[in-house]
Every structure is written in C-alpha cells, then in structure tokens.
C-alpha cells in the first residue's frame, strides 16, 4: 500500500481540540490511524504540533 495523502481533521471547541489523523492509500481508501484531544490554548497547540510530527511519514 502506497500512501497518497496524510489527513488531519480538527474539531475546534472553546475548551478543546479533537483531532483525527488519517491516510489516503493508492487504492483511494481512507484509513483513520488515530485520534487525540488537546486543550485549546498555546500549550495544547504545542502538544498538537508534536503529535503531528510524530505521526508524519515520508
């Protein structure tokens, strides 16, 4: 399976960010890999960026 795209969906609320990480494969199927919740503040944004860097594939 070859990955075509990495996808992040973010539901923004006043208190938290609910995030979903998925990938699109070469057969055009979407696979949800994981999800996480972060606080909607600067510390939460930093944790979100760290989480995304850890998930990023080449």
Phi and psi in radians as a Rosetta constraint file:
Dihedral C 1 N 2 CA 2 C 2 CIRCULARHARMONIC -1.814 0.35
Dihedral N 2 CA 2 C 2 N 3 CIRCULARHARMONIC 2.354 0.35
Dihedral C 2 N 3 CA 3 C 3 CIRCULARHARMONIC -1.507 0.35
Dihedral N 3 CA 3 C 3 N 4 CIRCULARHARMONIC 2.280 0.35
Dihedral C 3 N 4 CA 4 C 4 CIRCULARHARMONIC -1.639 0.35
Dihedral N 4 CA 4 C 4 N 5 CIRCULARHARMONIC -0.709 0.35
Dihedral C 4 N 5 CA 5 C 5 CIRCULARHARMONIC -2.552 0.35
Dihedral N 5 CA 5 C 5 N 6 CIRCULARHARMONIC 2.663 0.35
Dihedral C 5 N 6 CA 6 C 6 CIRCULARHARMONIC -1.895 0.35
Dihedral N 6 CA 6 C 6 N 7 CIRCULARHARMONIC 2.402 0.35
Dihedral C 6 N 7 CA 7 C 7 CIRCULARHARMONIC -2.222 0.35
Dihedral N 7 CA 7 C 7 N 8 CIRCULARHARMONIC 2.366 0.35
Dihedral C 7 N 8 CA 8 C 8 CIRCULARHARMONIC -2.204 0.35
Dihedral N 8 CA 8 C 8 N 9 CIRCULARHARMONIC 2.202 0.35
Dihedral C 8 N 9 CA 9 C 9 CIRCULARHARMONIC -1.937 0.35
Dihedral N 9 CA 9 C 9 N 10 CIRCULARHARMONIC 2.365 0.35
Dihedral C 9 N 10 CA 10 C 10 CIRCULARHARMONIC -2.263 0.35
Dihedral N 10 CA 10 C 10 N 11 CIRCULARHARMONIC 2.126 0.35
Dihedral C 10 N 11 CA 11 C 11 CIRCULARHARMONIC -1.683 0.35
Dihedral N 11 CA 11 C 11 N 12 CIRCULARHARMONIC 1.945 0.35
Dihedral C 11 N 12 CA 12 C 12 CIRCULARHARMONIC -1.642 0.35
Dihedral N 12 CA 12 C 12 N 13 CIRCULARHARMONIC 2.148 0.35
Dihedral C 12 N 13 CA 13 C 13 CIRCULARHARMONIC -2.137 0.35
Dihedral N 13 CA 13 C 13 N 14 CIRCULARHARMONIC 3.018 0.35
Dihedral C 13 N 14 CA 14 C 14 CIRCULARHARMONIC -1.095 0.35
Dihedral N 14 CA 14 C 14 N 15 CIRCULARHARMONIC -0.654 0.35
Dihedral C 14 N 15 CA 15 C 15 CIRCULARHARMONIC -1.768 0.35
Dihedral N 15 CA 15 C 15 N 16 CIRCULARHARMONIC -0.530 0.35
Dihedral C 15 N 16 CA 16 C 16 CIRCULARHARMONIC -2.519 0.35
Dihedral N 16 CA 16 C 16 N 17 CIRCULARHARMONIC 2.861 0.35
Dihedral C 16 N 17 CA 17 C 17 CIRCULARHARMONIC -2.041 0.35
Dihedral N 17 CA 17 C 17 N 18 CIRCULARHARMONIC 2.120 0.35
Dihedral C 17 N 18 CA 18 C 18 CIRCULARHARMONIC -1.794 0.35
Dihedral N 18 CA 18 C 18 N 19 CIRCULARHARMONIC 2.077 0.35
Dihedral C 18 N 19 CA 19 C 19 CIRCULARHARMONIC -2.061 0.35
Dihedral N 19 CA 19 C 19 N 20 CIRCULARHARMONIC 2.493 0.35
Dihedral C 19 N 20 CA 20 C 20 CIRCULARHARMONIC -2.223 0.35
Dihedral N 20 CA 20 C 20 N 21 CIRCULARHARMONIC 2.330 0.35
Dihedral C 20 N 21 CA 21 C 21 CIRCULARHARMONIC -1.978 0.35
Dihedral N 21 CA 21 C 21 N 22 CIRCULARHARMONIC 2.225 0.35
Dihedral C 21 N 22 CA 22 C 22 CIRCULARHARMONIC -2.416 0.35
Dihedral N 22 CA 22 C 22 N 23 CIRCULARHARMONIC 2.908 0.35
Dihedral C 22 N 23 CA 23 C 23 CIRCULARHARMONIC -2.295 0.35
Dihedral N 23 CA 23 C 23 N 24 CIRCULARHARMONIC 2.660 0.35
Dihedral C 23 N 24 CA 24 C 24 CIRCULARHARMONIC -1.927 0.35
Dihedral N 24 CA 24 C 24 N 25 CIRCULARHARMONIC 2.137 0.35
Dihedral C 24 N 25 CA 25 C 25 CIRCULARHARMONIC -1.592 0.35
Dihedral N 25 CA 25 C 25 N 26 CIRCULARHARMONIC 2.987 0.35
Dihedral C 25 N 26 CA 26 C 26 CIRCULARHARMONIC -1.171 0.35
Dihedral N 26 CA 26 C 26 N 27 CIRCULARHARMONIC -0.273 0.35
Dihedral C 26 N 27 CA 27 C 27 CIRCULARHARMONIC -1.618 0.35
Dihedral N 27 CA 27 C 27 N 28 CIRCULARHARMONIC 0.250 0.35
Dihedral C 27 N 28 CA 28 C 28 CIRCULARHARMONIC 1.129 0.35
Dihedral N 28 CA 28 C 28 N 29 CIRCULARHARMONIC 0.496 0.35
Dihedral C 28 N 29 CA 29 C 29 CIRCULARHARMONIC -1.733 0.35
Dihedral N 29 CA 29 C 29 N 30 CIRCULARHARMONIC 2.455 0.35
Dihedral C 29 N 30 CA 30 C 30 CIRCULARHARMONIC -1.764 0.35
Dihedral N 30 CA 30 C 30 N 31 CIRCULARHARMONIC 2.290 0.35
Dihedral C 30 N 31 CA 31 C 31 CIRCULARHARMONIC -2.099 0.35
Dihedral N 31 CA 31 C 31 N 32 CIRCULARHARMONIC 2.127 0.35
Dihedral C 31 N 32 CA 32 C 32 CIRCULARHARMONIC -1.378 0.35
Dihedral N 32 CA 32 C 32 N 33 CIRCULARHARMONIC 2.098 0.35
Dihedral C 32 N 33 CA 33 C 33 CIRCULARHARMONIC -1.544 0.35
Dihedral N 33 CA 33 C 33 N 34 CIRCULARHARMONIC -0.788 0.35
Dihedral C 33 N 34 CA 34 C 34 CIRCULARHARMONIC -2.886 0.35
Dihedral N 34 CA 34 C 34 N 35 CIRCULARHARMONIC 2.981 0.35
Dihedral C 34 N 35 CA 35 C 35 CIRCULARHARMONIC -2.540 0.35
Dihedral N 35 CA 35 C 35 N 36 CIRCULARHARMONIC 2.814 0.35
Dihedral C 35 N 36 CA 36 C 36 CIRCULARHARMONIC -2.736 0.35
Dihedral N 36 CA 36 C 36 N 37 CIRCULARHARMONIC 2.801 0.35
Dihedral C 36 N 37 CA 37 C 37 CIRCULARHARMONIC -2.129 0.35
Dihedral N 37 CA 37 C 37 N 38 CIRCULARHARMONIC 2.380 0.35
Dihedral C 37 N 38 CA 38 C 38 CIRCULARHARMONIC -2.283 0.35
Dihedral N 38 CA 38 C 38 N 39 CIRCULARHARMONIC 2.661 0.35
Dihedral C 38 N 39 CA 39 C 39 CIRCULARHARMONIC -1.183 0.35
Dihedral N 39 CA 39 C 39 N 40 CIRCULARHARMONIC 2.553 0.35
Dihedral C 39 N 40 CA 40 C 40 CIRCULARHARMONIC -1.540 0.35
Dihedral N 40 CA 40 C 40 N 41 CIRCULARHARMONIC 1.229 0.35
Dihedral C 40 N 41 CA 41 C 41 CIRCULARHARMONIC -2.676 0.35
Dihedral N 41 CA 41 C 41 N 42 CIRCULARHARMONIC 3.137 0.35
Dihedral C 41 N 42 CA 42 C 42 CIRCULARHARMONIC -1.101 0.35
Dihedral N 42 CA 42 C 42 N 43 CIRCULARHARMONIC -0.633 0.35
Dihedral C 42 N 43 CA 43 C 43 CIRCULARHARMONIC -1.158 0.35
Dihedral N 43 CA 43 C 43 N 44 CIRCULARHARMONIC -0.715 0.35
Dihedral C 43 N 44 CA 44 C 44 CIRCULARHARMONIC -1.114 0.35
Dihedral N 44 CA 44 C 44 N 45 CIRCULARHARMONIC -0.681 0.35
Dihedral C 44 N 45 CA 45 C 45 CIRCULARHARMONIC -1.101 0.35
Dihedral N 45 CA 45 C 45 N 46 CIRCULARHARMONIC -0.722 0.35
Dihedral C 45 N 46 CA 46 C 46 CIRCULARHARMONIC -1.082 0.35
Dihedral N 46 CA 46 C 46 N 47 CIRCULARHARMONIC -0.741 0.35
Dihedral C 46 N 47 CA 47 C 47 CIRCULARHARMONIC -1.152 0.35
Dihedral N 47 CA 47 C 47 N 48 CIRCULARHARMONIC -0.669 0.35
Dihedral C 47 N 48 CA 48 C 48 CIRCULARHARMONIC -1.070 0.35
Dihedral N 48 CA 48 C 48 N 49 CIRCULARHARMONIC -0.813 0.35
Dihedral C 48 N 49 CA 49 C 49 CIRCULARHARMONIC -1.100 0.35
Dihedral N 49 CA 49 C 49 N 50 CIRCULARHARMONIC -0.704 0.35
Dihedral C 49 N 50 CA 50 C 50 CIRCULARHARMONIC -1.095 0.35
Dihedral N 50 CA 50 C 50 N 51 CIRCULARHARMONIC -0.773 0.35
Dihedral C 50 N 51 CA 51 C 51 CIRCULARHARMONIC -1.023 0.35
Dihedral N 51 CA 51 C 51 N 52 CIRCULARHARMONIC -0.794 0.35
Dihedral C 51 N 52 CA 52 C 52 CIRCULARHARMONIC -1.143 0.35
Dihedral N 52 CA 52 C 52 N 53 CIRCULARHARMONIC -0.705 0.35
Dihedral C 52 N 53 CA 53 C 53 CIRCULARHARMONIC -1.097 0.35
Dihedral N 53 CA 53 C 53 N 54 CIRCULARHARMONIC -0.649 0.35
Dihedral C 53 N 54 CA 54 C 54 CIRCULARHARMONIC -1.188 0.35
Dihedral N 54 CA 54 C 54 N 55 CIRCULARHARMONIC -0.529 0.35
Dihedral C 54 N 55 CA 55 C 55 CIRCULARHARMONIC -1.508 0.35
Dihedral N 55 CA 55 C 55 N 56 CIRCULARHARMONIC -0.371 0.35
Dihedral C 55 N 56 CA 56 C 56 CIRCULARHARMONIC -1.046 0.35
Dihedral N 56 CA 56 C 56 N 57 CIRCULARHARMONIC 2.352 0.35
Dihedral C 56 N 57 CA 57 C 57 CIRCULARHARMONIC -2.018 0.35
Dihedral N 57 CA 57 C 57 N 58 CIRCULARHARMONIC 2.765 0.35
